Amino acid sequence: MKRLLLCALWWHLFSNAVNKNVVELSNVFSLVPDLLLVFLMLSDVIRLEKTGLRAAMWSVYVMVGTCLLGLVVNSSSIFNFAWGYRCSYLQIAALFVTASLCTLRDFHKLFEYLYYFFILDLLLAVYQYVVLGYYQDLNNGAFMGGAGQDFFCAAVFAYHYYMYIEKKCPIKKVAFIFAGCVLIAVLEEEKFIFIELAGIVAYQTLVSKFSVVRLALLILVVIGLSYGIDYMGEVNGQDTSTLTDINSFVEYAQMVGYGYELPRVGSSVYIEKMFFHDDANVLFGLGLGMCEDSSLSLVDTSFFERHGWLNYFYFPFQIGFLQTGWVGVISFLALFVIMIVQQWKSMLKAPRGMKAYHHITIVLSFIAIGTYWYNGTLRLGNALLPYVVLAIGFVANKYYKSNGVRCI
């Protein structure tokens, strides 16, 4: 069963790389990880007793329950509901399946392979820039866009940086990953990667005891990011003040136009005025799946055909609010809040050498929340890697229960 989970993950990653750099694959290929996840869900492999994921599972029950209530309130299509579940919620199963099936050794091996995939990603980004002349949105390395790239870079760097803190990873490897992430961000103009890198190091500096070495690392990271941001402006000929000035950042987040027909932040006001006609819509939206695009004849795509030009489907908050209202949005974000709280409690009790696993889940949960407004990371196949990686802290919980509280 564990192999099926990892097969789903690697299928998604390598099909992205092939799709972007070799040949455009049929949409059928994107369904393979979904089918494997459904099979794992139906195989009764999920175990909550030792992982500490019971509270998180209850948040999923509430999430799906509110969507079912929205289905009734809106008298919407059950076929749309099923398709909407596939697009927005199915990948959450990877969190519970990974925590149930995998061990910490599996995660060490997984990140060893993800490190090599990171090198491939970096080489492809450089190739696309130097040979093909691709930059900005055309340059995606081994991914189809920032929705896959951003969290991948954050996960690889966070794991190796925190392993370095625990003296389990050499600094030269961490430095290489950091430089590679900055170069990817520069060539692809992925601004969010800069925020992720700064946040990962700043978080660890704040929650740990004062150390001259860690403070020096934070300063070096800030200097490195500063040079990276300046270089990104030169490569792309773009203003980078959104990363250095708070007013410019707010203006960027609330920008309308240039493909962003609804602002990343504040779009709820526009959506309520344009599409919601009563309090039921505000609470439960228009129905899960009712704003999706699909080639399946049973799925009603009339809303997308009329309003797809708004590009709301690129942003989980926008399509989530449209389809599930405030109740759906809050219940979805509650999953990550619960994980942060639970992992913080586990981290406080964890022995030395084990706290890093909980920190990885915490900091990446914050990043996942940020992507909810920023891009499509938490939708469709892009969400598979995030949910797999977020399980690492819960796998540590399982280790305690199975072997006693001690370091590995």
Number of C-alpha atoms within 10 A of each C-alpha: 14 14 10 14 22 18 15 22 20 17 16 22 22 14 20 25 21 15 16 20 17 10 10 11 13 9 8 7 13 17 16 16 22 20 12 18 23 16 15 19 16 10 10 9 16 19 16 18 11 18 22 22 24 14 14 20 18 12 19 19 13 18 22 18 14 20 26 19 15 26 24 13 15 17 11 18 18 18 17 24 22 15 22 25 17 19 20 21 19 21 26 21 19 27 23 26 24 25 29 22 16 22 17 18 9 16 18 13 12 13 17 14 13 19 18 11 19 23 16 15 24 21 16 21 25 22 16 20 19 12 8 12 11 18 19 19 13 18 26 32 28 26 26 21 22 26 23 25 24 24 25 24 24 24 25 21 26 27 25 24 26 21 20 17 16 14 11 12 15 13 15 10 15 20 15 13 22 23 16 19 26 26 20 26 25 24 26 27 26 24 18 20 23 23 15 23 21 15 18 25 22 18 13 20 16 11 9 9 9 10 10 9 9 18 15 11 15 18 14 12 19 17 12 15 20 15 12 19 24 15 17 25 15 13 15 15 9 12 13 19 15 15 17 11 10 11 12 15 15 12 13 16 16 15 17 14 9 6 10 15 14 21 22 22 17 14 18 19 11 12 19 18 9 9 13 18 12 10 11 14 22 21 19 28 32 27 29 36 31 28 25 23 20 15 8 11 8 12 20 20 19 13 13 18 12 10 11 15 12 14 15 26 20 17 22 22 30 25 24 28 27 29 28 32 30 19 18 26 23 14 21 23 17 18 21 22 17 17 24 21 12 19 26 18 12 21 21 10 12 21 13 12 15 22 21 24 25 27 25 25 27 25 21 25 23 17 22 21 19 15 20 21 21 20 21 23 29 28 25 19 27 25 23 27 23 26 24 23 25 27 27 28 30 30 26 28 24 23 19 18 13 10 10 9 15 12 13 10
